[in-house]
Amino acid sequence: MAINVHATSATLEKLSRHDMIAWVNNQLETSYTKVEQLCSGAAYCQFMDVLFKGSIPLHKVKFQTQLEHEYIHNFKILQLSFKKKAVDKSIPVEKLIKGRFQDNFEFLQWFKKFFDANYDGRDDIDASKVGSNLDRQTKSNTTPAAKRPPSSTGRNTAAKSKSVGGIVKRSSNGTANILVVNELNSKLADLNLTVQSTEKERDFYFSKLRDIEVICQQQEAQNIPAVMRILEILYATELNVKITEERNNVTNGYAVESLSFVTTISSVKI
């Protein structure tokens, strides 16, 4: 079982962010540059494997990822290992996965204190095991590119270019195609980043709306007009919005016709 620790401002070491990242990299033989990069949870899974061998299934940890749902997956694995070793620390997953410095720095401070209390001084960190996982995921991400035919085509065109001048032209066309493919891959990477950013923003605003909904539901019994109006907006469907807009258009048209009629009557009286 693990030795539990409780971090307070008085008991924490006064280490800078640079000191903390240097400590992580030294222990795990990694190359993190910012505290915020620990938001994936992968480093903490590695630390738990160092402290308690077999408590973490490293082959299930997502090392090469930038997706929040995979961050959550890693922290779930960490939570299970905490439960196995009776660690009473609650992991603020929702805060950590957002990648904000302060939340991740505070958790890292606690984890260092926890690590120091449980580490027995043995120097047998199995970096090769972690590395194999990294290599495996890297290969899985790059295998489709490795199987593309341009490599064999490149060899064929190189052999043919030695004989006839017409084949040399084909070789230049192959190079142009490779450049086009590289450009498309670059655009695809940019689009993927845009999608990820949009998904994060969507989840952020959805959580805000959910908080508002919970607060309004707690006050719903009091029939406060503002609260009821907010709930009406939150639960409005696309059809309801369309009907409301049509009603407003009809009302506005009727008002214009009425005003035109009154103006005409007034002119007649004059």
Salt bridges, closest charged atoms under 4 A:
GLU13 OE2 - LYS112 NZ 2.88
ASP49 OD2 - LYS53 NZ 3.54
GLU68 OE1 - LYS98 NZ 3.80
ASP88 OD2 - HIS6 NE2 3.59
ASP103 OD2 - ARG100 NE 3.36
ASP116 OD2 - LYS112 NZ 2.95
ASP120 OD2 - ARG122 NE 2.94
ASP124 OD1 - ARG122 NH1 2.95
GLU183 OE2 - LYS187 NZ 3.71
ASP203 OD1 - ARG202 NH2 3.02
GLU213 OE1 - ARG210 NH1 2.94
GLU232 OE2 - ARG229 NH1 3.24
